[in-house]
Amino acid sequence: MIQTIKNNRLSKRILASLVFAIALLLTHSSQTALAESSLSSLIKEVQPKIVKIYGAGGLKGLESYQSGFLISAQGHVLTAWSYVLDSSVITVVTDDGRRFIAEIQGADPRLEIAILKIEAEDLTHFNLDDSVALSPSERVLAFSNLFSIATGNEPSSVLHGYVSAVTELKAKRSAYRTTYKGKVYIVDAIVNNPGATGGALTNQQGQLAGVLGKELRSSINNIWLNYSIPISEMRDSIEDILAERSINRRADEEMDKPSQPITLPKLGIVLLPDILNKTPPYVDRVIAGSTAEKSNIQPNDLIIFVGSMLVSSQKELREELSYIDQDDLVQIMVLRGDELVDVTLNEAE
Amino acid sequence: MTTLNKNSITKFACMLLITLGASSSQLAAQDLNQLEQLAIQAAVERVAPSLVQIETLGGLEKVGEQLVASGTCTGTVVTADGYILSSAFNFAQKPTSILVTLPSGKRTTAKIIARDQSRMLVLLKVNSDEQLTVPDFIEREKLQVGQWTIALGKTFSPDTANVSVGVLSAVNRVWGKAVQTDAKISPNNYGGPLVDIHGRVLGILVPLSPQAKGELAGSDWYDSGIGFAVPIDGLLARFEKMKEGTDLMPGLLGINLKGADIVSDPAEIGAVSYNSPAQKAGIEVGDVIIKMNGNSIVRQAQLKHTLGPLYSGEVVKISVRREKKTIELEVELTDKLVPFVHPFIGILPMRDASASGVVIRYVYPDSPAANAKIVAGDLITKLGEKQIANSSELRSLLATHDPEKSVQLTIQRGEESLQIELQTSTLPETISEDLPAAFANDAAELAEKPQTGELEIKLQEEANKSFAWVPEGYNPSRPAGVILWHAAPGALEKEVTKKALIKLWKEPCEKNNLILLVVGSANDSGWSRTEADVVRKCLDQLSNSYSIDPIRTVATGKKSGGSMSYLVAFKHREVIGAVAAIEAPVPRGTTPPDADPLNRLLFFTAYEDKGKDATKFAGIDKSLRAMKYSVTHVDSTKEKESEDNSDKHEYKQLIRWIDSLDRI
């Protein structure tokens, strides 16, 4: 009711404003009111879909709460798969303050998501079919119960920001210690806080775009990353869980590795002795008759890329080669003096 | 209402008219947000062709305690023929190779041509003939606080820019070097541009700190809502010089100011560095700078703001007030000052309260004083023509004395008055054997006895634990030295540590009129840099109730506590006279400040000369000595294992050294 009254009043004001606008006498306040009302009414529509989740944890540095959101009228809650759910009793508190004991319907640890089920009907929820994909510099809203600030029927917290980048976590293979390595939205708001995990990321129309990720920092530069996993990445998994089908898990990264990978000896490359923690992969010599010799690899070449992956040490080079089958082409880039040279190795005779 | 506003409102009105077709106020409002987003995206697209992704290979893995990326970062094109600006942060690890992915997708090598050490920028040149797209720049004068700012980087992908949006928070920060934004600035966009809503570049994103120096300074503020961009309009005039490979250095004048409160004290000269531009221009101690480059200077902070953005080689116009005259001067700033060397005449003063001169407690053998036949018990009354009231006056007068000229002392020996001329030498690094008592007379009787023994120091807003131990014989008429002990992280949780510390320092405190002040870290896992200010607060609180002597206040600790001592002393030199670091390095990434005539610092280091970190520790001693500091080193190799620190050789030596901190 309150909503309607407000909207009525607002329409009147806008009509009035228009008259002034035509007369070039429009004041600032109506603009402001408009911009504000659109966001605040939209937020009020989204907030009932967000739930607070309480479970295991409570020890030092491990909070016993996280966030989630409703994806069906019958009480399916999408959230992050985490230690919080590792509890005999998982409590879900909906936006209106009702408390439910939730069952885990299913989980996909590879995507780090889980679906909980509570016994309720007619719940306001996100329609997954209306979810959207985001692109950089789009404005976003993040809904979560960060730091467990809200309790009972208090609405969840809203943060606003912009999509900073759309990238893959595996683009820096060793940088992030997560199981999920796929596509993420990097956000410029500080959304990944304790308790925010499992919250919802929407566009500025309130359409669902992603699930807020865990607290994660780069092991390369120690920078905290604020990210969200796109809904599009998890649609199949969600449907499998809802249909109570066993999840067709794609093989994890280790399983991507071929059984017989290519190695430096097979290519005919001998590097300088690996004496440091991060010895740069300089070529010491090339074995006569090898594919490296045919492709004109030279002593003192510094190998800097395997495919699109930057390799800054011998260890990283060996790791990267372990993903390539011994019969496949190997594309590398070497630094020879000041020149960058592309080299294809392992071409068929 | 301005025309600009009317314009935007006209547009808005038109927009409203269009959306009225849908007869929904919601939609209209939504369109405003949409338009905002479209404008931001257009700005990003406009500047994106001028962003390059940089990859660095090799170099150090760690700079200071911080891990640094051997990986991707950002640069901004500044000329079509391949010059690129980036942040010095991105190259702190001194990479062996630098690769740049041009907007065309082509990857090429690049070299560092020059650095701007004032604004922490790096100029790169790519090894390619490809014509690059130079972005539009907007002059700093046109900026307004509150306008949209968009920060861009190319860390995640060579094809698309990563974006953070905010507003301009300030136009004049870090002593005039930078503009400030609340967009999220981090290693993800250091080196990239900060642009306005039209895609024009305001400046290059860099971490900066108003206090700390070095490539990493300010990076601990990443993503905090306080980010800096360096406008390059001031830089363009010097661009040709940089292209030739000349580094730009901050311009130095060579003065120290009197007083410590930069926002209230006037810019009165406390000391003029020897052989500095200030000295050559004839600036004297006692002059007050009232104008610089047309800006009137009332407080010291204004001087820092005017001087901060200037480079070495620039000529500044200065007006100083000397007595009742105003003198106009022109000074060419330099990039390097001759390090100040603290003079030494070879005496320890008595510590009795005095107003008529300095009574000599001890004369160092073979010192200038000994060679001039000065003996213990002599009273120094004058230096040159100036009357001397006490030892701190003598110390500061000597510090500003021209080191090439000899010193004339007037000495009272019994009934006799002597004129003695001597040439100062440098502070000794050896520790004197048993020194005579520091007081000749009994202390004044006290009506009310001050609180002694153990007392808790409480800081309401901080988690750090702290306590002091005041010796029984403390007397407010005799300012006490302070042993400022930085406890090992977590150690103060245990009562036994407290007892052991008191036991260790009790005797020297009683004997040499010292107060023990122990501060613990807020976090059990370690000390953090920012806690230097908490330590200062503890010291301030102690000095509120007790009379203390800064020259005999020694910041000390073992391992991480010792490293913290360096940080505290470097940051709060006006209240600390010495550092004693036991098995502790200067934290990496921290540069010791230059020796300062008015705030003297002495150093004591103890470590095992054949221990595993000996080379590192010795390197620190060496670099401090190169800055002309006096560093006393003691080998702490254990002769026998002992639970009780008090018999350890290095502590005995340290206690003796502390008793000679007020040497002149």
Interface residues (C-beta under 8 A of the other chain):
Chain A: N7 L10 S11 I14 S17 L18 A21 I22 L24 L26 H28 Q31 L34 A35 S37 S38 L39 S41 P136 S137 E138 R139 G161 Y162 V163 S164 A165 V166 T167 A171 K172 A175 I186 D188 I190 Q204 Q205 S218 S219 I220 N221 N222 I223 W224 N277 K278 P280 L302 I304 L310 S312 M333 L335 D338 E339 L340
Chain B: N5 K6 I9 T10 F12 A13 L16 L17 L20 S25 Q26 A28 A29 Q30 L32 N33 Q34 E36 Q37 I40 Q41 V44 E55 L57 G58 E61 Q66 L67 V68 A69 S70 G71 T72 T96 S97 L99 R107 T108 T109 N127 I150 T155 F156 S157 T160 A161 N162 V163 S164 V165 A183 K184 S186 P187 N188 Y222 D223
